[in-house]
Amino acid sequence: MMMTERGVVAPAAGGSVLADFDAILTAAVPELAGRVQATAFDADTGRQDVVPDTPAVATKLRWSAPQLLAAANERVPTANVRALHVLAPAPVKTSPTTTAAATTAPQPTMLDVPVGRRTPPEGYRRAIEPHRQVVRPSMTDPGHRRPPRCVGSVVRHRGYQGVCTFTSVGCRESRS
């Protein structure tokens, strides 16, 4: 708004920011080259809109915004880029520079060996065996009515009333 009020025309600068965005990005943050696309530049507010290809790239782009803004203003001094607006991630359209960068990047290889579960070491099996022999009371066991409550509290369960007394077996209700 201030630029148009003062009669400064900046559409050419905005166009050159969009046209040179790949070079600006490569100079500022080389690891993001080919993964971000410039979509718009508002000359009045100095806002550059960009679209990353993944959320991780969007986060890296937000962290690298000061370097990117400095590189854009250095490359196109008449643009006056003041803010970087990172839009929602979307697939990036390929350009000749993007295609060249994508072909040189190494691709991950898939293993042909199936991943299986290893058998635990003998020492682990000997140590865990006593723990496996301990029988824990099942919560679905019909003889187990409920977890222990406070000793001496009055309980009502399945049609009878009693006083709860905690024993080593669990909660035992004495009828009154």
Secondary structure, 3 states (H helix, E strand, C coil): CHHHHCCCCCHHHHHHHHHCHHHHHHHHCHHHCCCEEEEEEECCCCEEEEEECCHHHHHHHHHCHHHHHHHHHHHCCCCCCCEEEECCCCCCCCCHHHHHHHHHCCCCCCCCCCCCCCCCCHHHHHHHHHHHHCCCCCCCCCCCCCCCCCCCCEEEECCEEEEEEECCCCEEEEEC
